Amino acid sequence: MVGLGQTLLPGILLGMAAEVEAQTSAVGTADTSPTSLAKITPAMIDAAAVIAGITVTDEQKAVMLEGLSKQRDSIAVIRTMQIPNSVAPAFVFDPVPAGMVLDTVKQPMRISVSPDVAKLGEAAVLVSRDASAANAPPPAFEEALAFASVRELGELLRTRKVTSLALTKMYLSRLKRYDSKLHFVITLTEERALKRAADADAEIAAGKYRGPLHGIPWGAKDLLAVKGYRTTWGAGGLEEQSFDYDATVVERLDAGGAVLVAKLTMGALAQGDLWFGARTRNPWNMKQGSSGSSAGSASATAAGCVGFAIGTETLGSISSPSTRCGVTGLRPTFGFVPRTGAMALSWTMDKIGPICRNVEDCALVMDAIHGPDGKDRSVKNAVFNWDAAFDWKKLRVGFLEEEFSVPALPAGASAADKKGYERRGYDAKYGVNALDELRNMGVKLIPVKLPKGNHFGDLTPLLEAEAAAAFDDLTRSGRDKLLTGQQPFDWPNQFRVARFYSAVDYIQAQRARTLAIEAMAKVFADVDVIVTPSSGTQLTATNMTGHPAVILPNGVRGDGAPMPDKTGDGDRENQGGPGTPVSLTFLGALYSDARLAAFARAYQEATSFHLARPKLG
């Protein structure tokens, strides 16, 4: 009886939802107390059995009624607790397979040799002076400094060729100038930024240099709590939400001397690029969305409006906007960066990582934000030891051979299929060229395949179930109607669907996930790095198994590139096409993020695709 009752929980929720809907006359007025709910009937069990995919006899239904009623009463009691999003479940996901030993010995960070910033010196001088209209630096000089790397900006600051206050004012000015076109800012943290920039300048002048992030202006995805400022999660109905504390990542970047200049946009509750104010745009084609959900983080970085940004990924939210906007993203191993003070979407999949203009910048940020904080229990006592001089040539490098080829177009294909085939064929050459470049670098590429039979895509209901729990009250209260997106693929509908995913099936999927983790461990027993296109099965697979990824620009489509399916302003299918970036992804073994970044940096230095800039107009 107990087993069937748990399996049929989704069906009972269906009955509850129907009853609640009938009693709800306005948003936020639903009565879900036990006495308000409809009596559970055999007909409800029949409906539930269809959803659960099982058969229940009339005799079994009669026996189940009392147990199901008690079970629902217990659920109703738990709901009265109004558990906030910040409270994690009692279980902790661990992607580390049995027998794996983590590196826990912290080594001194070895950054690259001091860059030659002489060419930026004049720009720094001009930007550092009074930036009134009469004295504003020529656009070319501001652009040079705005698109400089963290490493270059850090050297200018360390040698006092530019001040943090000047950089902060420059980036604030650019954020204000381009926000009307790109819609990447939710809240400017101007007062906080100017104070901390002045403090950074005073410390550097006094010889108290904190490191390569000291004085660097940055932007936070607006799911990171910042005391004194709103944290909206991009969601309608939460426009004025705030928290009286700073997220751990914000605290750590403050400690490194970095200067927060803006809370940047994110798709509502970490989905896509549509938030309560607008759709964030791609600087390379402003009629396109920036993708998401780290929409503003990627767009602002690509537009030279912050030195770097912080994003998050659950299932593509660093990878996708980094690809669309032509920037570099580091999605760390699950459990490397504490998520304390960040909005929870999926406790077993959420990851926080940097979005920057090059790989070493990502490494410098990662060094500052990783490691246990004593609060997020998923974080391991593992170290990120960045070594810019790491001998990447000793690494074993695999590539997903099947993903770099385009399957033959079947006979009788439709016009739409032919168009899609044309686009895949055009983009495929960038991947093939990447493999050739790696071979020219002396890399011996080893063909590898993702494990078969692990059904990675069929594990994604885990994410949706956890997300539905994270925003349980939003669905039950009816406040999900306030979210901007209301299409079948948007959260309001997906949260409702997830309520019919049973506890038994959730646990079964987690068991299947254990098998997937073990299977991926076998792949990485033979190689250290895997080269792959940024889309495809690997994206789901590695997010489920917690593996790190570096996503970096791999060229810009030429004038002859096939046009997108849709070219309407802000259309979701308006993506790709002439003049837009493509990307490449490098995957690594768990907690090998530093050596993975070293290898990705070698490719980036050999190709220089990251130096391309969008024309902002």
Residue pairs with C-beta under 8 A, 6 or more apart in sequence:
1 63
1 64
1 67
2 67
3 504
4 54
4 56
4 60
4 64
5 64
5 67
5 68
5 71
6 71
6 502
6 503
6 504
7 52
7 54
7 502
7 504
7 505
8 45
8 48
8 49
8 52
8 54
8 56
8 64
8 68
8 502
9 71
9 502
9 503
10 48
10 51
10 52
10 499
10 500
10 501
10 502
11 44
11 45
11 47
11 48
11 49
11 50
11 51
11 52
11 500
12 40
12 44
12 48
12 68
12 71
12 72
13 499
13 500
14 44
14 47
14 48
14 51
14 500
15 38
15 40
15 44
15 47
15 48
16 32
16 37
16 38
16 72
17 496
17 499
18 38
19 36
19 37
19 38
20 30
20 31
20 32
20 36
20 37
20 476
23 30
23 31
23 36
24 30
24 478
26 478
27 477
27 478
27 479
27 481
27 482
28 477
28 478
28 479
29 477
29 478
30 476
30 477
30 478
32 76
32 79
32 476
33 76
33 80
34 72
34 73
34 76
34 77
37 72
37 76
39 69
40 65
40 68
40 69
40 72
42 58
42 61
42 62
42 65
45 56
45 61
45 64
45 65
45 68
46 56
46 61
49 55
49 56
51 500
52 502
56 64
79 472
79 476
82 473
83 472
85 343
85 344
85 470
85 471
86 341
86 344
88 344
88 347
88 376
88 377
89 347
89 469
92 377
92 378
93 334
93 335
93 347
93 348
93 349
93 378
93 546
94 335
94 378
95 333
95 334
95 335
95 517
95 545
95 546
95 547
95 590
96 102
96 335
96 380
96 590
96 591
97 517
97 518
97 521
100 521
100 590
102 380
102 381
102 382
102 591
103 382
103 383
103 385
103 591
104 381
104 382
104 383
105 383
106 383
106 385
107 383
107 385
107 387
109 364
109 367
109 385
109 386
109 387
110 386
110 387
110 388
110 389
111 151
111 212
111 360
111 364
111 386
111 388
112 151
112 360
112 388
113 388
114 155
115 149
115 151
115 152
115 155
117 124
117 148
117 152
117 155
117 156
117 159
117 161
119 144
120 144
120 145
120 148
120 152
120 156
120 161
121 156
121 161
122 141
123 137
123 141
123 142
123 144
123 145
124 145
124 156
124 161
124 162
124 166
125 161
125 162
126 137
126 138
126 141
126 142
127 137
127 141
127 142
127 145
127 162
127 166
127 167
127 170
128 162
128 163
128 166
129 135
129 137
131 137
131 166
131 169
131 170
131 173
136 142
142 170
142 174
143 304
143 613
145 153
145 162
145 167
145 170
146 170
146 171
146 174
146 304
146 305
147 304
147 357
147 613
148 156
149 356
149 357
149 358
149 360
149 361
150 212
150 213
150 216
150 307
150 308
150 356
150 357
150 360
150 361
150 364
150 365
151 212
151 358
151 360
151 361
151 364
153 162
153 167
153 215
153 216
153 307
154 212
154 213
154 214
154 215
154 216
154 364
156 162
157 163
157 164
157 167
157 200
157 204
157 214
157 215
157 216
158 204
158 209
158 214
160 204
160 205
163 197
163 201
163 215
164 197
164 198
164 200
164 201
164 204
164 214
164 215
164 216
164 217
164 259
165 194
165 197
165 198
165 201
167 197
167 215
167 216
167 217
167 259
167 307
168 193
168 194
168 197
168 217
168 259
168 261
169 194
171 217
171 261
171 305
171 306
171 307
172 188
172 190
172 193
172 217
172 261
172 262
174 303
174 304
174 305
175 184
175 185
175 188
175 219
175 261
175 262
175 300
175 305
175 306
176 188
178 184
178 283
178 303
178 305
178 616
179 185
181 281
181 286
181 616
181 617
182 280
182 281
182 283
182 286
182 290
182 299
182 300
182 303
183 265
183 277
183 278
183 279
183 280
183 281
184 264
184 265
184 280
184 281
184 290
184 295
184 296
184 299
184 300
184 303
184 305
185 262
185 263
185 264
185 265
185 296
185 300
186 222
186 230
186 232
186 234
186 262
186 263
186 264
186 265
186 275
186 277
186 296
187 222
187 229
187 230
187 232
187 262
187 263
188 261
188 262
188 263
189 226
189 229
189 260
189 261
189 262
189 263
190 261
192 226
192 228
192 229
192 260
193 217
193 259
193 260
193 261
196 254
196 259
196 260
197 215
197 217
197 259
200 214
200 215
200 257
200 259
201 215
203 209
203 210
203 214
203 257
204 214
204 215
210 255
210 256
210 257
211 256
211 257
211 368
212 364
213 253
213 256
213 257
213 258
213 364
213 365
213 368
214 256
214 257
214 258
215 257
215 258
215 259
216 257
216 258
216 259
216 307
216 308
217 258
217 259
217 260
217 261
217 306
217 307
218 253
218 258
218 259
218 260
218 261
218 306
218 307
218 308
218 309
218 310
219 260
219 261
219 262
219 263
219 264
219 296
219 297
219 300
219 301
219 305
219 306
219 308
219 309
219 310
220 226
220 249
220 250
220 260
220 262
220 263
220 264
220 297
220 309
220 310
221 263
221 264
221 266
221 293
221 294
221 296
221 297
221 309
221 310
221 311
221 312
222 231
222 232
222 233
222 234
222 263
222 264
222 265
222 266
222 296
223 231
223 233
223 234
223 266
223 270
223 312
223 342
223 343
224 231
224 247
224 249
224 250
224 263
224 310
224 341
224 342
225 231
225 243
225 245
225 246
225 247
225 250
225 341
225 342
226 246
226 247
226 250
226 260
226 263
227 243
227 244
227 245
227 246
228 242
229 242
229 263
230 239
230 240
230 241
230 242
230 263
231 241
231 242
231 243
231 263
231 343
232 238
232 239
232 240
232 241
232 263
232 275
232 276
233 241
233 266
233 268
233 269
233 270
233 343
234 265
234 266
234 267
234 268
234 269
234 270
234 275
234 276
234 293
235 268
235 269
235 275
235 276
235 482
235 483
236 268
236 276
236 482
236 483
236 484
237 479
237 482
237 483
238 276
239 276
243 341
245 341
246 254
246 341
247 340
247 341
247 342
248 338
248 339
248 340
248 341
248 369
248 373
248 375
248 376
249 310
249 337
249 338
249 341
249 342
249 352
249 369
250 260
250 341
252 368
252 369
253 260
253 310
253 365
253 368
253 369
254 260
255 368
256 368
258 307
258 368
261 306
262 296
262 300
262 306
264 295
264 296
264 297
264 299
264 300
264 306
264 309
265 273
265 275
265 277
265 280
265 295
265 296
265 299
266 275
266 292
266 293
266 294
266 295
266 296
266 297
267 273
267 274
267 275
267 292
267 293
267 295
267 485
268 274
268 275
268 276
268 483
268 484
268 485
268 490
268 491
269 343
269 345
269 467
269 471
269 483
269 491
270 292
270 293
270 312
270 314
270 317
270 343
270 345
271 292
271 293
271 485
271 490
271 491
272 289
272 291
272 292
272 293
272 295
272 485
272 572
273 279
273 280
273 289
273 290
273 291
273 292
273 293
273 295
273 321
274 289
274 292
274 484
274 485
275 295
275 484
276 483
276 484
279 289
279 570
280 289
280 290
280 292
280 295
280 296
280 299
281 287
281 288
281 289
281 290
281 299
281 570
282 288
282 289
282 290
282 291
282 299
282 302
282 324
282 325
282 580
283 290
283 299
283 302
283 303
283 325
283 614
283 616
284 302
284 325
284 326
284 556
284 579
284 580
284 581
284 614
285 574
285 577
285 579
285 580
287 567
287 568
287 569
287 570
287 571
287 574
288 324
288 564
288 570
288 574
288 575
288 580
289 295
289 324
289 570
289 572
289 574
289 575
290 296
290 298
290 299
290 321
290 324
290 325
291 298
291 320
291 321
291 323
291 324
291 325
291 575
292 317
292 320
292 321
293 312
293 317
293 321
294 309
294 311
294 312
294 313
294 317
294 318
294 321
294 322
294 329
294 355
295 321
296 309
297 309
297 310
297 311
297 321
297 355
298 309
298 311
298 321
298 322
298 324
298 325
298 327
298 329
298 355
299 321
299 325
300 306
300 309
301 308
301 309
301 325
301 327
301 355
301 356
301 357
302 325
302 326
302 327
302 614
303 614
303 616
304 613
308 354
308 355
308 356
308 357
308 361
308 362
308 365
309 354
309 355
309 356
310 352
310 353
310 354
310 355
310 365
310 369
311 317
311 318
311 321
311 322
311 329
311 352
311 353
311 354
311 355
312 318
312 339
312 342
312 350
312 351
312 352
312 353
313 319
313 331
313 350
313 351
313 353
313 543
314 345
314 346
314 349
314 350
314 351
314 463
314 543
315 349
315 460
315 463
315 539
315 540
315 543
316 539
316 543
318 329
318 330
318 331
318 351
318 353
318 355
318 551
319 329
319 331
319 534
319 539
319 549
319 551
319 583
319 585
320 534
321 327
321 329
321 355
322 328
322 329
322 355
322 551
322 552
322 583
323 534
323 535
323 551
323 581
323 582
323 583
324 575
324 580
324 581
325 581
326 553
326 556
326 580
326 581
326 583
326 610
326 612
326 614
327 355
327 356
327 357
327 553
327 610
328 355
328 356
328 357
328 358
328 359
328 361
328 362
328 550
328 551
328 552
328 553
328 604
328 610
329 353
329 354
329 355
329 356
329 362
329 549
329 550
329 551
329 552
330 353
330 354
330 356
330 359
330 362
330 363
330 365
330 366
330 548
330 549
330 550
330 551
330 593
330 597
331 351
331 353
331 548
331 549
331 550
331 551
332 351
332 352
332 353
332 366
332 370
332 548
332 593
333 351
333 382
333 546
333 547
333 548
333 590
333 591
333 592
333 593
334 348
334 349
334 351
334 378
334 546
335 378
335 379
335 380
335 382
335 546
336 351
336 366
336 370
336 371
336 379
336 380
336 382
336 384
336 548
336 591
336 593
337 351
337 352
337 353
337 366
337 369
337 370
337 379
338 352
338 371
338 372
338 373
338 375
338 376
338 379
339 350
339 351
339 352
339 376
339 378
340 373
340 375
340 376
342 350
342 352
344 350
344 470
345 463
345 466
345 467
345 470
346 462
346 463
346 466
346 467
346 470
347 378
347 466
347 470
348 462
348 466
348 510
349 462
349 463
349 466
349 543
349 544
351 546
352 369
353 362
353 366
354 361
354 362
354 365
354 366
354 369
355 362
356 362
356 365
357 610
358 601
358 604
358 610
359 550
359 552
359 597
359 600
359 601
359 604
360 388
360 597
360 601
362 550
362 597
363 384
363 386
363 388
363 594
363 597
363 601
364 386
366 384
366 386
366 593
366 594
366 597
367 384
367 386
370 382
370 383
370 384
371 379
371 381
371 382
371 383
371 384
372 379
372 380
372 381
373 379
380 591
382 591
384 593
384 594
385 594
386 594
386 597
386 598
387 594
387 598
388 598
388 601
390 594
390 595
390 598
392 595
392 598
392 599
392 602
393 442
393 443
395 528
395 529
395 595
395 599
396 446
396 526
396 527
396 528
396 529
397 438
397 443
397 444
397 445
397 446
397 527
397 528
397 529
397 530
397 531
397 599
398 445
398 446
398 447
398 448
398 523
398 526
398 527
398 529
398 530
398 531
399 435
399 445
399 446
399 447
399 448
399 530
399 531
399 532
400 448
400 449
400 450
400 530
400 531
400 532
400 533
400 536
400 538
401 447
401 448
401 449
402 449
403 431
403 532
403 533
403 536
403 538
404 428
404 431
404 432
404 435
404 533
405 428
406 421
406 424
406 425
406 428
409 417
409 418
409 421
410 417
413 421
416 565
419 562
419 565
422 562
423 562
423 576
426 557
426 561
426 562
427 557
427 576
427 582
430 554
430 555
430 582
430 584
431 533
431 554
431 584
433 555
434 531
434 554
434 584
434 603
434 607
435 445
435 531
437 603
437 606
437 607
438 445
438 531
438 603
439 445
440 606
441 602
441 603
441 606
445 531
446 526
446 527
448 523
448 526
448 527
448 530
450 456
450 523
450 537
450 538
450 541
451 516
451 519
451 520
451 522
451 523
451 541
454 512
454 515
454 516
454 519
454 541
455 512
456 516
456 537
456 540
456 541
456 544
457 537
457 540
458 509
458 512
459 509
459 512
459 513
459 516
459 540
459 544
460 540
461 498
461 501
461 505
461 506
461 509
462 506
462 509
462 510
462 513
462 544
464 494
464 495
464 497
464 498
464 501
465 498
465 501
465 506
467 491
467 494
467 495
467 498
468 475
468 494
468 495
468 496
468 498
468 499
471 480
471 491
471 495
473 479
474 480
474 495
475 492
475 495
475 496
475 499
480 491
480 492
480 495
481 492
483 490
483 491
483 492
485 491
485 492
486 492
486 493
487 493
513 544
513 545
516 541
516 544
516 545
517 545
517 546
520 541
520 542
520 545
520 547
523 530
524 530
524 547
524 588
524 589
524 590
528 588
528 589
528 592
528 595
528 599
529 586
529 587
529 588
529 596
529 599
530 538
530 586
530 587
530 588
531 584
531 585
531 586
531 587
532 538
532 584
532 585
532 586
532 587
533 584
533 585
534 551
534 583
534 584
534 585
538 585
538 587
542 549
542 587
546 590
547 587
547 588
547 589
547 590
548 587
548 588
548 590
548 591
548 592
548 593
548 596
549 585
549 586
549 587
549 588
549 596
550 585
550 586
550 588
550 596
550 597
550 600
551 583
551 584
551 585
552 583
552 584
552 585
552 586
552 600
552 603
552 604
552 609
552 610
553 581
553 582
553 583
553 609
553 610
553 612
554 581
554 582
554 583
554 584
554 607
554 609
555 581
555 582
555 609
556 579
556 580
556 581
556 582
556 609
556 612
557 576
557 577
557 578
557 579
557 580
557 581
557 582
558 578
559 578
559 579
560 578
561 576
561 577
561 578
561 579
561 580
562 576
562 577
563 577
563 578
564 573
564 574
564 575
564 576
564 577
565 573
565 574
566 572
566 573
566 574
567 574
567 577
568 574
581 612
584 603
586 596
586 599
586 600
586 603
587 596
588 595
588 596
604 610
